[in-house]
Amino acid sequence: MFRIGYLGPKGTFSQEALEEYVGNKIHTALDFGTISDMLHAVEAGSIDEAVVPIENSIEGAVNATMDMLAFDVDLKIKAELLIPVNQHLLVKKGTQIENIRYIISSPAFWTVQKFHRYTFSKGCFKVFIQYSRGCK
């Protein structure tokens, strides 16, 4: 069976890209905690392929991926996918925006600066590296 890695946990944009990439192919999707672990797993043959982020429209190149491909592993890029990314602010039903005390987010949420600058106090942000980890 085709084994393919993605930057986990479940629910990440990387998993979404993986599902689009594999389509109807029978596969086993394996989530990894880091890009480095995933690319080393491909190189070692533990998995067949990996879907990794290369670039995003807000922050540009994903340095961890670019550096690994340039200096640390002997792998080639097989395909490119462009996926739309939508951000969401999750709250309990009935929550009023003025009552929000903390926002648990990845650093990318800060890119929506006009919105949060005028809506929330600076002290209310708690940063997680990945959105799906913050949602747990």
N, C-alpha and C positions, 0 to 999 in steps of 0.2 A: 504494500500500500504506500502511496505517495505521502511523505511526511514533510510538513512545511511549518516553519516557525514564524511567529509574529511577536511584536513587543506587547506583552500582556500588562495587566490581566485581561480577562474577557471584557468586552465592551469598549476597547480602545479603537481609535481610528485605524490603527494598524490591523486589527482584526477585521474591520469593515473592508479595508483594502484587500486583505487576504481573501475574503469571501468573494469579492468581485473578481479577483485574479483567477481563482480556481474554478469559479462557475459551477458546473455540474460534475466536475471530476471527483472521483472518489478519493478522499484524502484524510489524513489525520492532522489536525491543527494543534500545534504545541505552543503555549505561551512562554515567553522568556522574560526575565526581569531586567535584562540589559541588552543593548544592541551588541556589545562585545561578546557576551555569552552566546548569543544567537549566531553571529557570524563565525565564531570559532566552532560551533556545533556543525555548521554547514561544511566548513573546511575539514573537520575531523570525520565527516560522514555520518554523524549521529542523526542528522536530518538531511533531506534532499535539497531543500531550498528555503529561503527566508524572504519575507516581505519586510523591508525596512524603510523608514522615512529618509528621504534624501534632501528634500526641500519643502518649505512651507511659505505661503504667500506673505506672511507677516514678518517672520524672523529670518527668512532666507535659508541658507544651507544648514543642514543638520550636521554639525561638526563631528559628532561621535561616529556617524556613519561614514562621512567623507574621509576622516582620518583613518578609520579602520580599513576601508577599501584601498586607500593610497599607501598605507605603511605596514599594516599588521597581518592581512590575510591575502591569499592568492585566489581571489574570486572575481568573477565578471558579472556585470549587470545584464540580465536576460530580458527584462521588460520594464516598461514605465507605465504607471497608473496615475491618473489624476482623479482625486475624489473630492467632492464638496465637503467642507467641514462646517458644521453648525454647532454653535456654543449655546448652552442653556443654563439659566440660573434656576436651580431646583429649590423649591420651598414647600413647606406644608400648606395644604389647602387652607385658604382664608388668611394667610400671612399678609400683613400690610408692609409695604416696602420700607416705611419709616421705622418699623420694629425689627428690622434685620440687624443683628449685632455682629455676626461673623460671616465671612464668605470663605469657604474652603475651595481652593482653586489651584490649577497649575499656573505657572508664570504667564502662559499665553493669554489668560483672561485679562491680564493687565493691558493687553494691546487694545482693548475696547476702552481706552482711557477717557474719552469724552463722556461716555455713559457713566462709568463708575466715579469719575472725579467729581461730578456734580450730583451724584445720587447717594454715595456712601462715604463715610468717614475713612480716612487713611488707615486708621488702626483696626479696621474690621477684617482685614485679609489674612488668611492662613494659607500658606502655599504648600501644595503637593506637586510632585513632579508630573504625575499623570492624573487626568480628570477621573478616570475610573477608580483609582485608588482613593481619591477624595470623596467619591460617592458611596464608598462602603460604609 
